[in-house]
Amino acid sequence: MSKAHKQADVSQLTYEQALSQLETIVERIESGQIGLEEMLAEYERGVALHTRCKEVLERAELRIEELSRAATAPAQGRAVSSSGERAANADDGEPAPF
């Protein structure tokens, strides 16, 4: 499998899937039961998985910040979700449920 194809596979993983695979790789490397070439390949995939986890977490953090700002902003009918749609409670004057 080519490097580009491996990276494409990683980019489709959920956070939980990437983390699980990363944990498995760490266990395999720490066990010492695999050869050097396989260890290097596993390490390379581990780096890609780590990057994927970091990207997903950063996007989640940005989304939480958006939601927090929207929840604390005065209701002026201007709240917009990240997809560009108006928030469901934008005009009801009710505070956010959290």
Secondary structure, 3 states (H helix, E strand, C coil): CCHHHHHHHHHCCCHHHHHHHHHHHHHHHHHCCCCHHHHHHHHHHHHHHHHHHHHHHHHHHHHHHHHHHHHHCCCCCCCECCCCCECCCCCCCCCCCC
